[in-house]
Amino acid sequence: MAGVTGIGGVFFKSEDPIALRNWYKEKLGIDSDEYGKVFLWNSVKQPGIGRTIWAPFKEETTYFEPSQKQFMINFRVDDLVELAEELQTKGVEILAPILEESYGKFAHILDLEGNKIELWEPIGENILDLANEETS
């Protein structure tokens, strides 16, 4: 059975993402860029290094729609196609066709309270790729 393997990211709306990123850098040492901060970690279930992204978005972003909530959680999954099929049999609507990017597959659903959830199956994630990203 396909399922969630971890948190891939925490995304939230901000009145001033630049000021907020600067506050987190100054106060907590989280040095981020316009896309947020990537935290690297080891995975027991999936070999190699994983990543979790922390990212403030502009308050007027439409990326979280149709949810009207201030945040969106991204869950890492191990087989997005299988999970999407399982979810549909359980009455969960997949909001758009699965999107395939060079760094993974994505699908979006709404939970019981209308929170948008992003499901992400990473592709090609390994320590060398991530080390190159972190130093570029």
N, C-alpha and C positions, 0 to 999 in steps of 0.2 A: 504494500500500500504506500502510495506517495504521501508525503507530508512535509510539515515545516521542520527545518533543521536549525533555525536560529533567526535572530533579528538582522535583517540586511540594512536597515536604516530607520532613522527617526527624522521626519520632516515636519516642519511647523511654520506657520505664518508669523511674520514679524512686521511691525510698523516701519522699522529701519534695520534691515538685515546687516548692512555694513557696520553700523554702530553696535549692533548686538554681537556680531562676530568679533569686533574689536574689544568689547567688554569681556567676552569669554577668553580672548587671548590674554588680556591684561590681568584679569582676576584668576583664571583657572589654567592658563598656559595652553589653551586649545588654539593652536595656530592653524587657521583655515583659509581657504581661498573662496572665490565666488561660488563654488559648488559645495562648500562645506568642508568637513574634516573626515578623512578616512582613518578608522581605527583598525589595525591588523590584529589577528588572533589565530591560534591553531584550532583546527577542527578534529574531533575524534571520529565523527561519523563520515565526513568527507575529507579525504587526504589533502594535505597542503595547508596553505595559509588562507584564512577567510578575512572578510572585511565587513565592517559595519560603518555606515555613513551617517553623520550628523549634519543636518543642513537646514538653516533658516531660509525661508522663501519670502519674497515680497508679499505683503498683506493682500494685494489684489490679484495674486496668482489664480489662474483657473485650473491648475494642474490637479487640485484636490477635488474638483467637481466630478460628479454631481453632489458630493458631500458639501455641506456648509460648515464643517468643523474646522478648527484651527490647526489640525495636525493630520498626518497620515503616517501609518507604520508600514514599513516594507519588511516582509518576511521572506527569508531564504527558503527555498523548497528544493527537493531532490528530483522531482519529475513533474514539471509544470503541466504537461499535456495530460498525464494520467490524473493529476490532482484536479485539474479543471473539469475533466469528465466526471470524476467522483463528486465534485461540488455540484455540478449541474444535476446529477441524479438525486442530490439532497435538496434541490430547489433553490440553489444559490445561482444568481445570474452573473455570468461573466460579462462585464460592461462593454468590452470591445474584443475583437479578435486578438489572439496572442501576438504580441509584438516581438520580433527577433532582432536584436542588436548584436554587434560584435562581442559585447561583454555579457550577454545573457538574454534570456527570454523573460517577458513580462506579461502579467495579466492583472486586471483590477476587479475587485468585488466590493460590495458594501456589507458591513456587518449588520446585526440586528438593530443597532441604533443609528445607522446611516453613516458610520465612519468608513471612509474609503481605505481599503487595504490593498497594497501593492504586493503581488507575489512575484518573486524573482528567482529564476534558476540560473545561477552563474555559469558562464562558459569560459574555459581557458584560464581559470584562476590558478596561478602558481606563484611561488615565492619570487622567481626572477621577474615576472611581469610586474608584480606589485612593487618590488624594490626599484625597478626602473621608473614607475609612476611616482613613487615617493621622492625620488631625487631629481625629477625633471621640473 
